[in-house]
Amino acid sequence: MGGPTLVRAAAKSCDAVTVVVDPSDYDDIGAALAADGTTAEQRRALALKAFLHTSRYDAAISTWLTQQLTPEPPSDAAPERLTLELRRSQVLRYGENPHQQAALYHATGEPELGGVYGPMTLLWGKALSYNNVLDLDAAVGLVAEFDAPAASVIKHTNPAGCAVVEGADHAEDAILAAYLLARSGDPISAFGGIVALNAPVHAALATALTATFLEVVAAPAFTEDALAILKRKKNLRLVEAPGLALDAPPPATGLRARALGVGTLVQSADASLRAAGGPELEIVTERAPDDAEIRSMRFLWRVCKHVRSNAIVIGGPDTPTADWPVEGRGAPDGLRTYGVGAGQMSRVDAVRLAVDKATHPLQGATLASDAFFPFADGLEIAAEAGVTTAIQPGGSRRDAEVIAAADAAHVAMALTGQRHFRH
């Protein structure tokens, strides 16, 4: 008779038997036994813990056997039966709206907060809300795409702005410039946003962060001077996320589940482009992009991957000269978003929105589209606004028309061969 059998048998007899499977209960149960003994309520609570404990053991075995016995498992290894073991991390004040109840859960073996990005710690501020957690996930997922200092500003799970700074002489200048550039992508929408950074926050950056009302700032670390500055903002939440550091590995892939009213969808994760090192670019126009334009393409493609579909992102190089706070050193150059067209029902409207929201002159700008252009109209509107390079997956029946429109407007275009829808 094995251990799980004995535990289950004891739990079934909880009217008379006390079963303890969690060492954290030892002190309380020991004190109870030394006094008048355990109560019926205590024994039932311990029996529940015991059954939950053995159920995880059974689920692990059944999942492994299913994977071993499934003939020719699919490429994403999704088994015929999938058992999810989730533990509650935190009861939230409410859900997406005040009339909805909500809680945060974590999978067995994962930290209570952080998931595939590693443990995260709330250093300061009120508990995270349901919407904070959603936006935090979007913010850290975006900056985790980059292997250079980067910043994202998120509102309603979409980037209001994003920037990356490569090759700066001073690391502190690089992450400061990245944030200032990301905020300038849409300074109005940055109000009430969530910021993620992949380098430590220092005093000058902390001062810049306090200039805008923000809900959450997540970073690998905060200096003591930075914490002193940021803690003056009583409504700001500070999240320490070491897994965002530039020397941390890319987030793990695996399966992603989404519970719906009609069922539960499961798919493999849209893997980090940082880990994949891509995309491979196929230049399909008469004019080829130069090296600077290719850098803009690759940057914007990673941003576009994290925008709700239909998604268009326009951007390119910039320097945060107007509000640069460091004396004696000039601001480093970076790449940033100029305008984001998110969540539109038609791609041409997403282009119009990105153009309309642009916070930088678009002459010479680069455009990224998360899926192919079904018609040439979207590209033509972008070209008329000043866009001179574009990156998109390709694959439309009208690719030839779109490429011809690009050639007519002297736009250099690259195809990636991979779509990045996000619904």
Summary of the structure (lengths in Angstrom):
residues: 423
radius of gyration: 25.5
end to end distance: 49.8
largest distance: 88.7
contacts: 1424
relative contact order: 0.09
helix: 35%
strand: 21%
